[in-house]
Amino acid sequence: MFSRDLTVKHEPKSSEGEWTKTLQREIKQARNIQMKLLNAQTPTVDKGEVAGISIPARLIGGDYYDFYLLPNGNLRIVIGDVMGKGIPAAMLMILTRGAFRSAAESTQGPSETLTAMNKAMYDDLRTLGSFVTVMCADWNPHTKTLTYSSAGHNFPVIVKANNQLVEVPETKGVMLGGLPEAVYKDDTVQLEDDLVFFYTDGITEARNKDGEMYQLERLKKTLLKHHSYDVKEVEAAIVEEMESFTEGLPQRDDITMVLLKTTGSTTNITSYTSPLLHT
């Protein structure tokens, strides 16, 4: 008869150092995936230039922005902020991206897109006890109009070519995950060689050593000072101003912005994510 050794053999336990290295490696891989998604191939848009930047407070974050070129030539822009930070927020950020990409293909405007996203995400968000704020906007280069809708998110700041700030009508809908049958509303503004600045509250709520917040008014002053530059230069100026304001303090929240500058010519959309401001 053959005898069998029924002794349970345990794999050797990894040391704490090995586990830490594995975890760090996997987090870096997750960051690389997130950065690649944020830097996905971008389309070309008429009569405008666009830039986006997302700087996570940790190695990976929960902020999200995206560009989607519609069949009619319009550009759909989305920017969102998932409740929380780190890996859990990053996982919900991926869920948000999938919902947006799916909704963008089958909806007529920003409000319909938000409605579809909420229906797709509601059950999962309620199960997890989380929310996502989202601003969605369509840029129509033919009529030079921006149609937008908010799911509990900050409204964009618009700087006119004549150095004037425009207060856009604010009709806020509830955050994604707030109500199962949430209804969202579109508003439209006319643009003429203007700068539109979308952002998450990691910018306005950044703090300095005295505990003072950066705030919306300081952001507006920075935009007024630099709005005549191209979008990448404006973007860099805001990051520089924030670095100066926070005086090297650790970043408390994810920082994300999208800039749309309308012009009379055709320009490529660019998307940029900086890994240099957080280590």
C-alpha positions in Angstrom: 0.0 0.0 0.0 1.0 3.5 -0.7 1.2 5.8 2.3 0.4 9.5 2.0 1.9 12.2 4.1 -1.1 14.3 5.2 1.0 16.8 7.1 0.0 20.4 6.1 2.9 22.2 4.7 2.9 26.0 5.3 4.6 28.4 2.9 7.4 30.2 4.7 6.1 33.5 6.0 7.4 36.7 4.4 9.3 39.1 6.6 7.7 42.4 7.3 10.3 44.1 5.1 9.4 41.9 2.2 5.7 42.6 2.7 6.3 46.3 2.8 8.4 46.2 -0.4 5.6 44.2 -2.2 3.0 46.7 -1.0 5.1 49.7 -2.1 5.6 48.1 -5.5 1.9 47.4 -6.0 1.0 50.9 -5.0 3.5 52.3 -7.5 2.0 50.0 -10.2 -1.5 51.3 -9.3 -0.2 54.9 -9.6 1.3 54.2 -13.0 -2.1 52.7 -14.2 -3.9 55.8 -12.8 -1.5 58.2 -14.5 -1.8 56.4 -17.8 -5.6 56.6 -17.6 -5.4 60.3 -16.9 -3.0 60.7 -19.8 -5.0 58.7 -22.3 -4.8 59.6 -26.0 -6.5 62.9 -26.5 -8.6 64.1 -29.5 -8.3 67.4 -31.5 -10.8 70.2 -30.9 -11.6 73.2 -33.0 -11.2 76.8 -31.8 -9.7 76.0 -28.4 -6.9 74.6 -26.4 -7.3 72.4 -23.3 -5.0 71.2 -20.6 -5.5 69.0 -17.5 -3.4 68.2 -14.4 -4.0 66.0 -11.4 -1.7 66.0 -8.4 -2.6 63.3 -5.8 -2.1 64.0 -2.1 -0.8 60.5 -1.8 0.8 58.2 -4.4 -2.6 57.6 -5.9 -5.8 59.8 -5.6 -9.5 60.1 -6.1 -9.7 63.1 -8.4 -10.6 62.5 -12.0 -10.7 64.5 -15.2 -11.3 63.4 -18.8 -12.0 64.6 -22.4 -14.3 62.9 -24.8 -14.7 64.0 -28.4 -18.3 63.6 -29.5 -19.3 62.6 -33.1 -20.7 66.1 -33.7 -17.3 67.6 -33.1 -18.2 68.9 -29.6 -15.8 68.2 -26.7 -17.2 66.7 -23.5 -15.2 67.6 -20.4 -15.6 66.0 -17.0 -13.9 66.7 -13.6 -14.7 64.8 -10.4 -13.7 64.4 -6.8 -14.3 61.1 -5.0 -14.9 61.3 -1.2 -11.8 60.1 0.6 -8.2 59.7 -0.4 -5.7 57.0 -1.3 -6.4 53.5 -2.6 -10.2 53.4 -1.8 -10.7 56.7 -3.5 -8.6 55.6 -6.5 -10.7 52.5 -6.9 -13.9 54.7 -7.0 -12.1 57.0 -9.5 -11.8 54.0 -11.9 -15.5 53.3 -11.4 -16.3 56.9 -12.2 -14.2 56.9 -15.3 -15.9 53.8 -16.6 -19.3 55.3 -15.9 -18.4 58.5 -17.7 -17.0 56.8 -20.8 -20.0 54.6 -21.1 -22.5 57.5 -20.6 -20.7 59.9 -22.9 -21.3 57.5 -25.9 -25.1 57.4 -25.4 -26.2 60.7 -23.9 -27.1 64.1 -25.5 -25.7 66.5 -23.0 -24.0 67.0 -19.6 -27.1 66.7 -17.5 -28.0 63.4 -19.2 -24.5 62.2 -18.8 -24.6 62.9 -15.0 -28.0 61.2 -14.8 -26.7 58.1 -16.5 -23.5 58.1 -14.3 -25.6 58.3 -11.1 -27.8 55.4 -12.2 -24.8 53.3 -13.0 -22.9 54.1 -9.8 -25.6 54.7 -7.2 -25.9 51.1 -5.8 -22.1 50.7 -5.5 -21.7 54.1 -3.9 -24.4 53.5 -1.4 -23.0 50.1 -0.5 -19.6 51.8 0.1 -21.1 54.8 1.8 -19.3 57.2 -0.6 -20.1 60.0 -3.0 -18.6 61.7 -6.0 -18.9 65.3 -7.0 -18.8 65.8 -10.8 -18.8 68.8 -13.2 -19.6 67.9 -16.8 -19.5 70.3 -19.7 -19.8 70.3 -23.5 -17.7 72.8 -25.6 -19.3 73.5 -29.0 -16.7 75.2 -31.2 -19.2 76.0 -33.9 -21.6 78.1 -31.7 -18.8 79.0 -29.1 -21.1 77.8 -26.3 -20.3 75.9 -23.2 -23.1 73.8 -21.8 -22.5 72.5 -18.3 -24.1 70.6 -15.4 -23.0 70.0 -11.8 -23.5 67.0 -9.5 -22.5 68.8 -6.3 -19.2 70.1 -7.8 -17.6 73.5 -7.9 -18.6 75.7 -10.9 -15.9 76.8 -13.3 -14.3 80.3 -13.2 -14.5 82.1 -16.5 -12.1 85.0 -17.3 -13.0 87.1 -20.4 -10.4 88.4 -22.8 -11.1 92.0 -21.4 -9.9 90.8 -18.0 -13.3 90.5 -16.5 -14.6 87.6 -14.4 -17.9 86.0 -15.3 -20.2 84.5 -12.7 -21.8 81.5 -14.3 -25.4 80.5 -13.3 -25.2 77.9 -10.6 -27.7 75.1 -10.6 -26.3 72.4 -8.5 -27.6 68.9 -8.6 -26.8 66.3 -5.8 -23.6 64.4 -5.7 -23.5 61.1 -7.5 -24.7 58.5 -5.0 -26.9 61.0 -3.2 -30.3 60.1 -4.7 -31.3 57.1 -6.9 -33.4 59.3 -9.2 -31.4 62.5 -9.2 -32.3 65.1 -11.8 -29.7 67.4 -13.3 -30.0 70.6 -15.2 -28.0 72.1 -18.1 -26.9 75.8 -18.3 -25.2 77.4 -21.2 -22.7 80.4 -21.5 -21.4 82.1 -24.6 -17.6 82.2 -24.9 -15.4 84.5 -27.0 -11.7 84.0 -26.7 -12.1 83.3 -22.9 -10.5 81.1 -20.3 -12.6 78.5 -18.5 -11.1 77.0 -15.3 -12.5 73.8 -13.8 -11.1 72.7 -10.5 -11.5 70.5 -7.4 -11.5 71.9 -3.8 -8.0 70.6 -3.2 -6.9 74.0 -4.7 -9.2 76.4 -2.8 -8.8 74.5 0.5 -5.0 74.2 0.4 -3.6 75.6 3.6 -0.4 77.5 4.6 1.5 77.3 7.9 -0.9 79.7 9.6 -3.9 77.4 8.7 -5.2 80.0 6.1 -6.8 78.5 3.1 -5.9 79.4 -0.5 -9.6 80.2 -1.2 -11.5 81.1 -4.4 -10.7 84.8 -4.3 -6.9 84.2 -4.4 -7.4 81.7 -7.3 -9.4 84.3 -9.2 -6.6 86.9 -8.8 -4.1 84.4 -10.1 -6.3 83.6 -13.1 -6.7 87.4 -13.8 -3.0 87.9 -13.7 -2.1 85.1 -16.1 -5.2 84.4 -18.3 -3.6 85.9 -21.4 -1.0 83.1 -21.5 -1.5 79.7 -23.1 -3.2 77.0 -21.0 0.0 75.3 -20.0 1.5 78.5 -18.8 -1.6 79.4 -16.8 -1.6 75.9 -15.3 2.1 76.2 -14.3 1.5 79.6 -12.8 -1.3 78.3 -10.6 0.8 75.4 -9.4 3.7 77.7 -8.6 1.4 80.1 -6.7 0.1 77.3 -4.6 3.6 76.0 -3.9 4.5 79.4 -2.7 1.4 79.8 -0.6 1.7 76.5 1.2 5.4 77.0 1.8 6.3 73.3 1.4 3.7 71.9 3.7 2.5 68.4 2.8 -0.4 68.4 0.4 -3.7 67.7 2.3 -6.0 66.8 -0.7 -5.8 65.9 -4.3 -5.4 68.9 -6.6 -7.0 68.8 -10.1 -7.7 71.4 -12.7 -8.8 71.5 -16.3 -8.4 74.6 -18.5 -10.2 75.5 -21.7 -9.2 78.5 -23.6 -11.3 79.3 -26.6 -9.7 80.8 -29.7 -10.4 81.2 -33.4 -8.0 78.4 -34.5 -7.8 74.7 -34.3 -5.5 73.4 -31.5 -4.7 69.9 -30.1 -5.9 69.0 -26.7 -3.1 68.1 -24.3 -3.3 66.3 -21.0 -0.6 66.4 -18.4 -0.2 65.0 -14.9 2.7 66.0 -12.8 4.3 63.5 -10.4 6.9 66.1 -9.2 4.9 67.9 -6.5 4.4 64.9 -4.2 6.8 62.3 -3.1 
